[in-house]
Amino acid sequence: MEKRQSAGRFKGRTRLPELAVPRRYDLHLKLDLAACSFSGVVHIGLAVAEATKFLVLNALELAIGDVCFADSADHKEIRPCDVVLDDEDEILVLAFDEALRCGEGVLTIEFSGMLNAQLKGLYKCAYVHGGEKKYMAATQFEAVDARRCFPCWDEPALKATFQITLDVPRS
C-alpha cells in the first residue's frame, strides 16, 4: 500500500516526470481480429536520467502483464514491486524496491488490449474487397494515442527509434 501512495505523487501532472528517456522501442504485436483484441511485448531501451525507484510512462486501456528492467551495465534484472495503471491520468507507474541506477537499461513490458471503435490507438475497421466485407486493424497515434496500443513515453518531444513486428492472421 505504501508504494501505491508513493505512486500517487505522479497524479495530475500534464507531463511525465523526466526520470528516464526512451531511446528505442522494439515492439511485437499479435492481432486477433475475430476477438477484437491484441497482445504484445515492448522492449524499451532507456536512458535513466537519475537514480530512481520509479518509472512513469503512458498507458491507457491496456492490461499490463510481466514487467522487468534490465540494467545494461551489469545485466541485473529488476522487477517492480508495484505496477499502478491509472486510466484517469493515462499513466503507468512502476515502483521498484531498489533504485535503478543512472545509465542505460531495457524495460520489458507484456500487455494486451482490445481493438477499439474510437479510431484512436489501435482499432478495427471494415472495408469491402471484391464485394465482400473484411476487417483490418489500423492505427492513429497522433497526438497522444500510441498509449492505447502499447506502454510508452507518448509525448511529442520524446523521440525514439522503432522496430515493429506484427503477427497477423492469414485471412
ZIPE-V176475 format. One line per field, one symbol per residue. burial: # if it has 9 or more other C-alpha atoms within 8 Angstrom, else .. A space follows every 50 residues. Layout:
burial->???
//
This chain:
burial->...#..#...........###############..############### ##########.#.#..######.....#.#.######..#######..## ################..#######.........###.###...###### ####...#.............
//
